Amino acid sequence: MTEQDNDQIITAVDIVDQQQKLEQEAQQVLPGKFETCTFDQGYIRQALYSCKTCYPNEQDLAGFCYSCSIACHADHELFELFPKRHFRCDCGIKKTNQKSESACCTLRENKEPNPENKYNHNFRGRYCRCDKHYDPDQEDGTMYQCVVCEDWFHDRCIGEIPSNVEDFESYICRDCTKKYPFLIQKPDTWISLGISKNNEKINQWVTPTTLPMESAEPTPVAGQKRKLEQVEEEASASKEEDNQTKIKTLSTTSSEQMSEEQPISSCKRANYKEEYQIEIFLKEGWRSQLCQCKECEQAYKKNKVDYLLSEEETFEPEEDEDAGKSLMDAGMEHMMRMDRVQAMESIMAYTTLSSQIKDFLQKFKESDEVVTESHIRQFFEEKRLEQMTKK
């Protein structure tokens, strides 16, 4: 046996360790039950997946619920889309002019089309204004989801975010502010604006004159220890001063950027000239701060973005009580729920198979031969043929 063969040998201990790792990964990735399709719940906000195997053509766009991604597409090439609002599961629905056959939904038959579903390039695995494919193994930056269109954007495409803005909770992209300009509001402690032109990265920032994080701290006197946060804030401030030629941060908006038509004083909206691209960065609690004057309220409803005014509910699959358990433990629990005859037959079948596997492996032990994958496959294929012959 060569040294290379030794490197490729997998022991029983290796297999058990590998199985435990797979079970731990499954617990993290698939924590919920996947027995029921969400189709009958209608149009809801839920985590979605798209299948390149069933819908290989660029024009065929479809999204599936969590349960269908596992029960119907487990061995397919999937794109994880993360939560999207007002969407009903497409699994098993043939698209208009679709040439390839899509997999039938094993959880819910006879689905009618979903005319209210909306699709974008995410359903083909592409994101951001750069329209690049997302590869989690290669991606080294951070991506932010626009709270309106729910597309994802690279931090490198957005631009450098100042330290007094980077703790934002939600983001609205430039395309959405262009489509819904009433979302652009005057800078406050909860909102900052990034400004650019000609499809460039953000190069100007409009932030409030005073942010909570900029509140005055006691000046250290001789003999006092300085807090680490103070040192870091001062270093950050110094760095920002050095970068003033690169990024311009404004406490107020210059008049040359503002449109001549401004809303009434009671409204929080801020109108910018069309040549400027505006991106919005919102801090925690921003929904309750959005302008709700009569004009803005009508604009939210008319444009069907009134979901921004309150926290959205996202569907979560029912927790799987077997998640985190080993296959052995889960199998034993299910056996305890069987009737006595079924349980005894299962135990006898398990005992028989276990004995046959031991006899099969004993031959390799006596001849000092390495058991390969082909040997195992051949063993189970023979057992399968024996079962078919008995029937």
N, C-alpha and C positions, 0 to 999 in steps of 0.2 A: 504493500500500500504506500503510495507516494505521499510526500508532505502536503501536496496540493489537495489530495483526497481527504487528508485529515482535517484540513481547513474547512471542507465542505460538509463534514459529518455533523448531523444534528442529533443530540441525545434526547431521551425522554424528558429530562429535566429542562432542556432548552424549549421543548414543545410546550410544557406546562407553563413556563415563564412567559412564553410568547402568547399563550391563550389568556393569561391573566392581564397582560398589557392590552390585548385587544378588547377584553371585557371592560377595562377601565376607560379606554378611549370611547367605547360604545356608550358608556354611562354618561360621559361628558357631551358627546355629539348628539346622541339620541335619547334624551332623558324622558321623553313623553311617549304615550301610547300612540300607535299608528294603525288603529283598527277601523277608523271611520273617516271618510272624506268630508271636507268642510263644505261641499257644494250646496247642501241643503240649508246651510246657514245664510246663503245669499252673498251679497257683496260686502265683504268685511276687510278690515286691515289685518294682514297675517303675513307670516314668513313665507316666501315663495321660492320656487326652484324652476329652472328651465332645462329641458332635455335636448341635447344636441343629437342624440341617437335617434329619437323619435321624430324630431323636427330638424333635419340637417340643412334644409334650404334657408337661405338668408331671409326670405320674406315670410317664412312660417314662424310666427311668434306665439308662444304659449307659456303659461305659468301654472305650476302645480302646488298644491298644499303640502304641508310637512308629511302627512300620512301617505299620500300618493307617491311622494319622492322615494319612500322606503318600500312600500308594498308593491308598487307598480314599476319603479325605475331603479331598483337597488343596484343593478349591475350595468347601468347606463352612464354615459358621460353627462354629468349635470353641471349647471351653473347655479351657485347659491346667490339669490337676489336680495336676501334680507327682507324686512317687512315693507309691504306696499299697501296703500289704502284702497278701499272700494274695489276689491278684486275677488272674483269667484273662480274656483278651481277649473282649469281647462282639460284636465287629464282625460284622455280618451275621445276628445272632441276633434273631429277632422276639420281642418281649416280650409277656407275657400281657396280653390286652385291648388291644394296640397297634392303633390305627386306621390310622396311616400306614405306608407301606411303607419299611422300612429298606434302605439300600444293601447289595447283596451283597458279601461279602468277596472281593476279587480275589486274595488271597494264600492263603486256606485255605477250602475248601468243606466243607459238611456238618458244621457245628459243632453240638454238643449244648448245651443250656442250662447255665448256670453257677450252680448252687444255692448255692455257698459264697461268692459275691461279695457284698460289703456296700456299700451306697450311702448317701450323705447329700446335703445341699443343695449341696455342692460340684459335683455332677454337673449342676446347673442354673446354675452360675456364681455361686453365693452362698457367702459365707464368714462366719466369726466368729459370736459370739452375737448380734450385731446383725442377722445374716441379710441383709447388703447385697451387691449385685452388685459384683464386682471389675472395675475398669476401669484397666488399667495406665497409660493416658495421663492419668488424673485422680488416681490414688492418690499422695499425697505423704508418707504415713507409712511405718512399718515394720510388717510382719506376721510373726508367729512361729507355727511349726507345732507343734501338740501332738504329742509323740512317741508318744502312746497312740492317740488317735482320728484323728490326722493331719489334723484340720481346721486352718484358719489363723485367727489372731486379730490384730486391729489393736492397736498399742501404745496408741492412745487409748482403747480399750475395756478394756484390762488395767489401766492406771493408770501413774502416774509411777514408774519403776524407779530405785532409789537407785544411786549410782555404784559402791558396793561389791558390787552384784549384777549390773550390766548386762553383765558379760563372761561370762554364763552360756552354756553350749553347747546345752542342751535345756530344753524347757518342757513342763509338764503342766497342762492346764486344770482349772478348778474342777469341770466336769461329770465329768471322769474321776476326780478324787480322791473325788468323791461316790460314784461307781460302784465304785471300788476304793480304799477308805480305807486299806488296808494299805500303799499307796504313800507315805503321809504319814509321814515319818521325822524324827527329832530333828535340829535344825539342826547342821550341821558345816561344815568348810571347803569341802565340795563341794555343799552343799544349803542353800537359803534358802527361806522360806515367805512368801507374800503372803496376807493375811487380809482378808476383807470380810464384810459382811452385807447381806441384802435386795437382792441382785443389783447392788450398787454396785461401783464400781471399787475396787481394792485401796487400803486406807487405813492398814493396819498391816503392818509387816514384822518377821519373826522371822529374825534372822541370828545366826551364832555370835559369841561374845564377841571372838574374835580370828581375823581372816582373814589369809592370806599377804600380801595387798596392804597390810595395815596394820602390817607389821613395822617396827620402829623404824629410822629413818635417822639418821646422825650429825648433830648440831645444828651448823649452819654457824657458824664463828667469824668475827671481824672480818677482812676482807680476802679471805675465801673467796667464790667464785662459787656461787650457789645453782642447783641443777639445775632445769630447767624443770618436770620432773615434780613436784618438791617444791612449787613455787609453785602449780601447778595443783591438787595435792592439798589444799593449805591453803585455796585459794579455794573448792574444792568442799566442804570441811568447813565452811567459814564459811557457804556457801549452804545446806547442809543444816540447820545450826543455826537459820538464819532461817526455814526452812520447817517447823520442828517442829510448828507448829500445824496444818499441812496434812497431813503424813505422820508417823506415829509409828513409829520404828524401835526394836525391842526386842532386847536381847541374850538374853533368856530369855522363855519364854511365861508369861503371867500365869495364875494358878490358876483365874481365873474363866472362861477360855476352854477349859481342859482338861476332858476327860471324867473321871468318877470311876473308870472302868475303864481302867487302864493295863496294857500288856503286861508280861511278866516282864522282869527287869533285863537279861537277855542279848539281848533283842530291841531293835532300833533304832526300832521304830514309836512314833508319838506320836498319841494319840487326842484329837480335838477334839469339842466339843459340836456337834450337828447343825445348829444355827443359823448356824454359821460356814462360810464358803466359803473353801476353801484352794487356792491355786495354787502350784506347785512350780517352782523355778528351779535347774537342775543344772549344775555346772561339769564341765570336761573330766575324764574318768576316772570318772564317776559310776556306770557300770554295775557296776564291780567293788566299789563301796562299798555297794550296796544290801543291805539285811538279808537274809541267807540262812539264818536260823534255821529249824528244822524247820517251824514254823507258817507263816512267810512263804513258804517254798519251796513248801509245799502250796497256799498261796493263789495264787501265780503260776501254777502248773500248772492248778488248778481253774478259774481265770478266764481261762485261755489267754492270759496276758500274759508268759509266761516268755521271750518274745523280747527283753524288756528286759534280761535278764541278760547278753547278749553282743551284739557288733556284728552288725547285720543286713546281709545281702548284697542289694544292689539291682542288678537286671539292667541292663546297659549294652549297647546295640547294637554290633555289630562295627564297628570303625572303617572308614570309607569311604576307600579309597586315592585316589579321585578328588576328595575334598574339598579345596578350596583351589585346584584347577586351573581354568583358564579353559575355557569350552566348546570353544574351538578346540583347546587342548592335549588335553583328554579325548577329543575326536572323533578327533584324529590318532592317539592311542594305540590306540583301539579299531579304527581302520582298519588299523593295523599287525598286528593279530591276525587280520584277515580273510584268507581265501585270495585268491590273486592275481586271479582272475576277479571276485569280489565287489568287491575294492578298486578295480579298474580301472573297473567299472561305476559305482561310487559317485563316483569322480573325474570321470568323464564327465558324470554327472548334475549334479554340483556346477558344473562348468564351463559347462554349458548354461544352468542357472538363473542363474548369475552374469552371463552375457552378456545374457540376456533382461531382467534387472533393470536393467543398465546402459543398454540400449536404451530401456527404459521411462522411466527418469529423464532421459535425454538430451532428450526432448521438453519436459520441464518447464524444463530449463536454457535451451533455445533460446527458449522463450516467456516466460521469467522468471516463471513461475507457481509458486506455493508448493505443495509436495506435502502433501496432507492425509492423515489416517488413512483416510478413505473411499476415496481413490485407491489406497492400498496394499492395503486389503481387497478392492477390486474386482479388482486385478491377481492376487492369489493365488486368488480365487474363480474367475476365468477359467482359470487354470492347473489348478485342481482339476477343473473341468468338462472340460478337454482330456484329462486323464489318464483320466477315467471314460469318455470317448468312445472312446479308444484300446483300452480293455479290452473 
